[in-house]
Amino acid sequence: MEKSHELELTQMRKSVEKLGFSTEKYGDPTLMRFLIARSMDTDNASKMFVKWLKWRSSLVPNGFVADSEVPDQLEARKIFLQDLSKAGHPVLIVQACKHYPPEDHLQFKKFVVYLLDKTIASAIRGREVGNEKLIGILDFQNITYKNVDARGLITGFQFLQADFPERLAKCYVLNMPRFFVSVWRMVSSFIEKATLEKILIVTNEDEKKTFVEEIGEEAVPVEYCGKANLRAAQDVQVPSLEGWLMILRPPKFAGHQVFALTRNSFEYFDVIENS
C-alpha cells in the first residue's frame, strides 16, 4: 500500500470505530475500495463501509448465498461465468432474453449477491486478494417487452455501486434494440457517473472487434466471436481454500483478503495480524 494512503486508511479505521463498528477483520485492499468510491473522503468512506456491514449482515446473514436460496433464478440458466480476461478479470454474461421480472424480489436480490460473490471468487488464482474486479456483459439479443426489467437492472447496478464498490472494471452492453433505449435512459439516471463511465454500449462491428480484443478471445464465448464455451454460473467451481476459521498473518498474505469454499458455500475473510 502506498505511503500516501496510509493516513487515510488509519483515519478511516478510527472513523469506523467511532460509528460503533470494527475494521479488524478487513485488510487495506478492502478499505481502499471504499475510499476510492468516496474520492478518498474518510468520513464518507467510513459511513459507506458501515452501511455495507449492516446490509451484508441483514441480507446475507450466513456470509454467503447458497444455490438453494435462489432456485427460481438459477433454473433459467441465464447467467454465464467465463474465464479471466486479458487483464485478469472474470467475465460475467447476462442473457436478458432468458430473464423475466421476478415475483420474488428478495430472492432476486440474493441472486445478485450470489452472482457477484461467485464471480469475484472465480478470479482467485492463489494470489493476494481483496481488490479484484469483474467484467460484465449485458446481452439484449432477442429480448421482448416481457423480458424488460428496469427494476432488476437498477438493483444490480446499485448493488455494485453501494455494496461492491470498485469491483466493476467494465460493462459491455450488446445488441440493445431500439425499443429499449428509453428504458436504458431511465435506468441510467439511477447509475452514478463513475459507474456510467465504465459502461460501453457496443453499436457497430468495429466496437465488437474491440470488445473481443479487450477481453481476450479465450474468455469470450463463440457466440460473441470468441473461442470459449458458455458456462452457466451454477456449473462453475470456484477455488477452494478449506480448513480455515481464522488465519494468522503470515508475511505473504499480510493485510489481504482470502476466499474460502466449503461445499457450495463461500465467503471472504481478510487475513489479520496475530496480536
Summary of the structure (lengths in Angstrom):
residues: 275
radius of gyration: 18.9
end to end distance: 20.7
largest distance: 59.4
contacts: 812
relative contact order: 0.14
helix: 45%
strand: 17%
